[in-house]
């Protein structure tokens, strides 16, 4: 007779709502600056890769949930000849007085 094994599952990380909002606004602001809506973005992504199944609804849902994958964000930026860079907050406008972490 086998002993039954107790399966434990760790708690799933929950992204704070504030961070979700910032991520969503990042993409929305970028789209606005580039004068592109969700329908056009979906079309552009499909033109980039015909195997993609993006639609206007899919893009809007990802914006609402802030659920774009990093690779998707990078593809979107590539479409507009832009890139993603990681920079210290103190070098970003509005964060000049942020304390430096060691």
N, C-alpha and C positions, 0 to 999 in steps of 0.2 A: 504494500500500500504506500503510495507516494504522499509525501507531506505537501499540503497546499502552500504555495508561495504567495506571500502578500506583496502585491504590486503597489509601489508608491509612485506618485507622480508629483513632480515639483510644480509649484505655482507658475502659471504663465505670466510673463512680464506684461504689464499694462502700460502703454505709452500715455503719459499725462496729456490731458486735453489741451493744455497750453502749447505743448510741443506739436501736437497734431495740427492745431490752428496755424502755428508758424509755418509748418511744412506746406500746408495747403495754400496759405497766402503767398509763399515763395513761388509756387508754380503759377497761381492765378495772376500775381503781379507780373511775372515774366511773360505770360501769355498776353496780358493787356499791353505791356510795353512793346511787344512784337505784333500787336494788332491781329491776333489769331484766336479764334474761338474753339470750343471743344470739337465741333464737327470738322473744322479744317485741320486741327491737330491730329485727329484720328485718321483723316485722309492722308496726311503727310507721313504718318507712321506706317500706314499700309503701303504707301509708295516706296518707302525705305525697305520694307520687308513684307513681301506679299503673303507670308505665312502668318502674319499678325492678325488677330481677330478684334482689334480695337474698333470701337464704335463711339459715337457721341455719348451715348448712355454710359458706356464703360469708362470713358474719360471723366465724365461728370461724377460717377460713383467713386472713382479713385480720388478725385478732388475733395469730395465730401468726407471721405474716410481717411484722407491723407495716406493712401496705401500704395503710392507709386514705389516701385523697387528702385534702388539706386541706379541700376543699369538702365531703367526706363528714363529716369531723369537725365542721365548722361546722353542717351539717344536724343531726347528732346532738345537738349542744349546743343548737341552736334548739328541738328537740323538748321540751327540759326548761327552756326559757326561760333559758338560760345563753349566755354569749358567751366567745370566745377573746380574750385580751388578751396583748400582749407587754409584759413588764415587766423592768426590770433585775434580775439575779439577787440583787443585794445587798438588794433590797426583799422578797425571798421568805424566809420563815422557814427557817432553817438555812443561809442564805447571808449572814448579817450581816457576816461578816468577809472577804467576797470583795473582792479589790482592784478598784478602779474602773479601767476602761480609758479612756484619753484620747479 
